């Protein structure tokens, strides 16, 4: 029998799961429903050490629209993108990616123009 300490801290997986879920504006219940996992298990994955079985991790990654590498905190191509703290911005960025290249360029030019005027 394996004894677990109640002082375990969240794993990298748990921290990333929570960040990504919140960035997408999902509750634990909503993510659980999408991934076929109970709310209790989502809370467990987010708040205690360890990772779910691989098959559950696949469902979670697909439900969030991210790779398992991202959930595990594995950096790819030498960089790791942290989702913005504001879920609305993250959702808009995801919508932006679904636009055509032409539409993306138009929006990007408008944004560049606005930011140059504000001189951030």
JOTA-V489073 format. One record per backbone hydrogen bond with DSSP energy under -1.0 kcal/mol. CO is the residue of the C=O (numbers start at 1). NH is the residue of the N-H. E is the energy in kcal/mol with one decimal. If there is no record, write none. Layout:
# JOTA-V489073
CO_NH_E / CO_NH_E
This chain:
# JOTA-V489073
11_15_-2.7 / 12_16_-2.7 / 13_17_-2.9 / 14_18_-2.2 / 15_19_-2.4 / 16_20_-2.8 / 17_21_-2.5 / 18_22_-2.6 / 19_23_-2.4 / 20_24_-1.5 / 21_26_-2.4 / 22_25_-1.7 / 27_31_-2.4 / 28_32_-2.6 / 29_33_-2.6 / 30_34_-2.2 / 31_35_-2.5 / 32_36_-1.4 / 32_37_-2.5 / 38_42_-2.0 / 39_43_-2.5 / 40_44_-2.1 / 41_45_-3.0 / 42_46_-2.3 / 43_47_-1.9 / 44_48_-2.0 / 53_57_-2.3 / 54_58_-2.3 / 55_59_-1.5 / 56_60_-2.4 / 57_61_-2.7 / 58_62_-2.6 / 59_63_-2.4 / 60_64_-1.7 / 61_66_-2.4 / 67_71_-1.6 / 68_72_-2.4 / 69_74_-2.9 / 76_79_-1.9 / 79_76_-1.2 / 86_90_-1.8 / 87_91_-2.6 / 88_92_-2.1 / 89_93_-2.4 / 90_94_-2.0 / 91_95_-2.1 / 92_96_-2.6 / 93_97_-1.9 / 96_99_-1.5 / 100_104_-2.6 / 101_105_-2.4 / 102_106_-2.2 / 103_107_-2.3 / 104_108_-2.7 / 105_109_-2.5 / 106_110_-2.2 / 107_111_-2.6 / 108_112_-2.7 / 109_113_-2.5 / 110_114_-2.3 / 111_115_-2.8 / 112_116_-2.3 / 113_117_-1.7 / 114_118_-1.7 / 115_119_-1.4
